[in-house]
Amino acid sequence: MALLGQASGGFTESSSALRILHVGIRNTVGILTDDAFTQTNPPNVTNTAAISQSAGMDTAVLGVLSGSIAFARGDVGSNYIGGALASGETNDHLVSPLGLFINNAVGNAYENTPGVASGKGPYVSAQGTYASSLYETEAQTTAYAGSIGDDLTYSAGMPLMASLNGYLTVGVKADGTTTLLGTDESYLHATSNVNEIFLAVLKMPADSTQPEIVFDQRI
């Protein structure tokens, strides 16, 4: 049963991975990068042992996904937003998370395609409470588990951050310490250059009856 809130997902509450419970700001200031429409999913970590397995992961869809992280893409130019940089890019100081995309760049089922027509990709910022079925379930780096591909454990109160693919993932490392506000970034910079920033606080982990994580956004 869906959690109560100010708003819900689209048609049958299933067209978007991100479900708004209490909204912050729906932001449309920004132009989508070209790769926001063309990136594969997942875009960077595609090893079968560590591939994104969450309920909202649709590998057939190109471009940024509903519930994925919207980044300021200074590597492209002023006022551009998009997904995570491809592995090996070096402009990490120009790329920072802004919020979470509300819809897929190419549109969702039973909807038109306003992103393609307008070049805009609405995202939520400035806090709010959300449920999302798009999140990492497997470790993509040994910093967050004993081995790459290990199952990730989510628990209430845990900080959430950006994964190498630009999806939400755990912010508690294998040694039990947290990673907040740009600390201990070196391993990320060596691969995908996504700044490690505290994005949200987990309120409810997913379970067999509610396949979504519920969180309060902090950006």
Number of C-alpha atoms within 10 A of each C-alpha: 5 12 13 10 13 9 14 20 18 17 12 9 13 15 19 26 28 30 28 23 21 17 19 20 14 15 18 13 13 18 21 26 22 14 17 24 21 15 20 17 21 24 21 21 20 14 12 10 15 19 22 27 16 17 15 23 22 16 12 9 19 19 23 30 33 29 29 30 29 31 23 25 26 16 17 15 12 11 13 19 31 30 27 33 25 18 18 12 15 17 16 19 13 16 23 20 25 20 27 28 27 24 26 26 26 22 20 19 13 10 11 11 15 15 19 14 9 10 17 19 29 26 24 25 20 14 18 18 21 28 28 23 22 26 26 26 21 24 24 27 19 14 15 24 19 14 16 17 19 17 17 16 15 20 15 13 14 19 25 28 26 25 27 27 27 29 25 23 26 26 26 22 15 14 10 9 10 17 19 17 12 11 11 13 16 12 14 19 20 14 17 23 25 31 26 25 21 20 26 27 21 23 18 18 18 16 9 6 8 15 16 23 22 25 25 23 23 19 17
